[in-house]
């Protein structure tokens, strides 16, 4: 891995030199690291019943009600890897779950080499 790239999640890296979110599977540059990485992903909204099959028949199936819950999946547009998913009520804005202090990270890793100064 490049000295300027640091792994943040299982599928996301940050390129500190370019200040970009990147897929760590294919290297695709998603969006500015100062933005919500999800804005740079392909988004698929799923009916929760397609993931959680009804356990029993009838009105109360033990499957999430699509009027109350939706599954949002975020994919790398370069390779199709699912980067993240979340369960949200319909109409809820996409969550901004990672906000990094990029300037501090640059300071930390400047000149640290491959060891990362850790």
KEKE-3310 file (N, C-alpha, C; in steps of 0.2 Angstrom, whole numbers, plus 5000, padded with zeros to 4 digits):
npx = (5004:5003:5012:5005:4992:4980:4972:4955:4942:4936:4934:4938:4950:4959:4967:4979:4987:4981:4969:4957:4943:4945:4942:4948:4949:4950:4956:4949:4945:4934:4928:4930:4939:4935:4922:4906:4909:4900:4893:4900:4898:4889:4872:4860:4844:4835:4821:4817:4812:4817:4829:4827:4818:4801:4797:4786:4769:4756:4751:4760:4776:4789:4798:4806:4796:4793:4787:4792:4806:4821:4833:4849:4862:4879:4890:4906:4909:4918:4922:4912:4911:4903:4903:4897:4882:4866:4852:4838:4824:4811:4814:4823:4839:4854:4866:4880:4894:4907:4920:4934:4949:4958:4969:4976:4979:4987:4998:5002:5006:5016:5031:5033:5035:5034:5031:5021:5022:5017)
npy = (4994:5011:5025:5036:5031:5025:5013:5013:5007:4990:4990:5003:5015:5030:5042:5051:5061:5065:5068:5059:5047:5030:5014:5000:4988:4989:5001:5012:5029:5037:5049:5066:5066:5074:5074:5065:5048:5040:5047:5045:5033:5019:5017:5007:5003:4993:4982:4976:4964:4956:4952:4948:4935:4931:4923:4917:4915:4927:4942:4946:4943:4942:4948:4963:4978:4985:4998:5004:5002:5002:4995:5001:5000:5002:5003:5001:5010:5006:4992:4985:4981:4979:4992:4997:4995:5000:5001:5010:5022:5025:5039:5045:5054:5049:5042:5050:5043:5043:5054:5062:5069:5076:5084:5082:5068:5069:5076:5066:5055:5061:5059:5047:5035:5018:5011:5019:5026:5021)
npz = (5000:4996:5004:5005:5005:5016:5025:5030:5032:5029:5016:5011:5007:5011:5002:5006:5000:4988:4994:4993:4994:4991:4983:4991:4984:4970:4968:4963:4962:4973:4978:4985:5000:5010:5009:5011:5009:5003:4994:4982:4978:4970:4972:4979:4983:4993:4995:5011:5013:5003:5007:5020:5022:5025:5040:5045:5039:5036:5044:5053:5050:5054:5046:5041:5039:5024:5024:5035:5035:5025:5015:5011:5000:4996:4983:4975:4961:4952:4953:4959:4972:4987:4998:5009:5019:5025:5036:5035:5040:5028:5018:5026:5027:5019:5030:5037:5041:5043:5047:5045:5052:5041:5039:5051:5050:5039:5045:5054:5047:5038:5032:5039:5032:5027:5039:5045:5057:5068)
capx = (5000:5006:5013:4999:4985:4979:4965:4950:4937:4938:4934:4939:4956:4960:4973:4980:4990:4975:4963:4951:4941:4947:4941:4955:4949:4951:4959:4945:4944:4927:4926:4934:4939:4931:4914:4904:4911:4894:4891:4904:4896:4883:4867:4854:4839:4832:4815:4820:4809:4821:4835:4824:4812:4796:4798:4779:4764:4751:4752:4767:4780:4796:4802:4805:4791:4796:4784:4796:4813:4823:4840:4853:4868:4883:4894:4911:4907:4924:4923:4905:4912:4899:4907:4893:4875:4863:4845:4835:4817:4810:4814:4829:4845:4860:4870:4888:4896:4915:4922:4941:4953:4963:4975:4979:4981:4993:5004:5004:5010:5021:5038:5033:5037:5029:5029:5016:5023:5012)
capy = (5000:5017:5028:5041:5028:5022:5009:5016:5002:4984:4992:5010:5018:5037:5044:5058:5066:5068:5069:5056:5041:5025:5007:4996:4982:4990:5007:5017:5035:5038:5056:5070:5063:5079:5073:5058:5043:5036:5051:5043:5026:5017:5016:5002:5003:4986:4980:4972:4957:4952:4950:4944:4931:4930:4917:4914:4918:4931:4949:4947:4938:4943:4952:4971:4981:4990:5005:5007:5001:5001:4993:5005:4997:5007:4999:5004:5010:5003:4985:4983:4978:4982:4995:4998:4995:5002:5001:5017:5022:5028:5046:5047:5055:5045:5044:5052:5039:5044:5061:5061:5075:5074:5088:5079:5062:5071:5077:5060:5051:5064:5057:5041:5029:5012:5009:5023:5030:5019)
capz = (5000:4996:5010:5005:5006:5023:5025:5035:5033:5026:5008:5010:5009:5010:4999:5009:4995:4984:4998:4990:4996:4986:4985:4992:4980:4963:4968:4960:4967:4974:4980:4990:5007:5014:5008:5013:5004:5000:4988:4977:4977:4967:4978:4978:4988:4993:5000:5016:5012:4998:5011:5026:5020:5030:5044:5046:5035:5039:5045:5057:5047:5057:5041:5042:5035:5020:5025:5040:5034:5019:5015:5007:4999:4993:4979:4971:4954:4948:4953:4961:4978:4992:5002:5015:5019:5031:5037:5037:5038:5021:5018:5030:5023:5020:5036:5036:5047:5044:5046:5047:5052:5036:5041:5057:5047:5035:5050:5058:5042:5034:5033:5043:5029:5027:5046:5047:5063:5073)
cpx = (5004:5007:5007:4992:4985:4972:4961:4945:4940:4938:4936:4946:4955:4967:4974:4983:4985:4969:4956:4950:4943:4944:4947:4955:4952:4955:4955:4944:4937:4925:4930:4934:4936:4924:4913:4905:4905:4891:4895:4903:4890:4878:4862:4850:4835:4826:4818:4817:4813:4827:4832:4818:4807:4797:4791:4775:4759:4754:4759:4771:4787:4801:4801:4800:4794:4793:4788:4803:4815:4831:4844:4860:4872:4889:4900:4909:4912:4924:4916:4906:4907:4903:4904:4886:4872:4855:4843:4828:4817:4810:4820:4835:4850:4864:4878:4891:4904:4917:4929:4944:4959:4969:4979:4982:4988:4999:5006:5008:5015:5028:5039:5035:5032:5027:5023:5016:5019:5016)
cpy = (5006:5021:5033:5038:5024:5019:5012:5011:4996:4986:4999:5012:5026:5038:5051:5063:5069:5070:5066:5049:5036:5018:5004:4990:4983:4997:5013:5023:5037:5046:5060:5067:5068:5079:5066:5053:5040:5040:5048:5036:5025:5015:5012:5002:4996:4986:4975:4965:4953:4949:4946:4941:4930:4923:4913:4918:4922:4938:4950:4942:4938:4946:4959:4973:4986:4997:5008:5006:5000:4999:4997:5002:5002:5002:5004:5004:5007:4995:4981:4980:4982:4985:4996:4997:4998:5002:5007:5017:5026:5036:5049:5048:5050:5047:5046:5049:5040:5051:5061:5068:5074:5078:5085:5072:5064:5072:5071:5056:5054:5062:5050:5035:5024:5010:5013:5027:5028:5015)
cpz = (5000:5003:5010:5006:5013:5023:5031:5037:5029:5018:5006:5012:5008:5007:5001:5005:4991:4988:4995:4994:4990:4988:4985:4988:4973:4963:4965:4965:4967:4974:4984:4997:5012:5013:5011:5007:5000:4994:4982:4975:4973:4973:4975:4984:4988:4998:5005:5016:5007:5002:5017:5024:5026:5033:5044:5041:5039:5040:5048:5055:5050:5052:5042:5037:5031:5020:5031:5040:5027:5020:5010:5006:4995:4990:4976:4964:4949:4947:4956:4968:4983:4997:5009:5014:5025:5031:5039:5036:5032:5022:5022:5026:5024:5026:5034:5042:5048:5042:5049:5048:5048:5037:5046:5054:5043:5039:5052:5053:5038:5036:5037:5039:5029:5034:5048:5054:5069:5078)
residu = (UNK:UNK:UNK:UNK:UNK:UNK:UNK:UNK:UNK:UNK:UNK:UNK:UNK:UNK:UNK:UNK:UNK:UNK:UNK:UNK:UNK:UNK:UNK:UNK:UNK:UNK:UNK:UNK:UNK:UNK:UNK:UNK:UNK:UNK:UNK:UNK:UNK:UNK:UNK:UNK:UNK:UNK:UNK:UNK:UNK:UNK:UNK:UNK:UNK:UNK:UNK:UNK:UNK:UNK:UNK:UNK:UNK:UNK:UNK:UNK:UNK:UNK:UNK:UNK:UNK:UNK:UNK:UNK:UNK:UNK:UNK:UNK:UNK:UNK:UNK:UNK:UNK:UNK:UNK:UNK:UNK:UNK:UNK:UNK:UNK:UNK:UNK:UNK:UNK:UNK:UNK:UNK:UNK:UNK:UNK:UNK:UNK:UNK:UNK:UNK:UNK:UNK:UNK:UNK:UNK:UNK:UNK:UNK:UNK:UNK:UNK:UNK:UNK:UNK:UNK:UNK:UNK:UNK)
# end
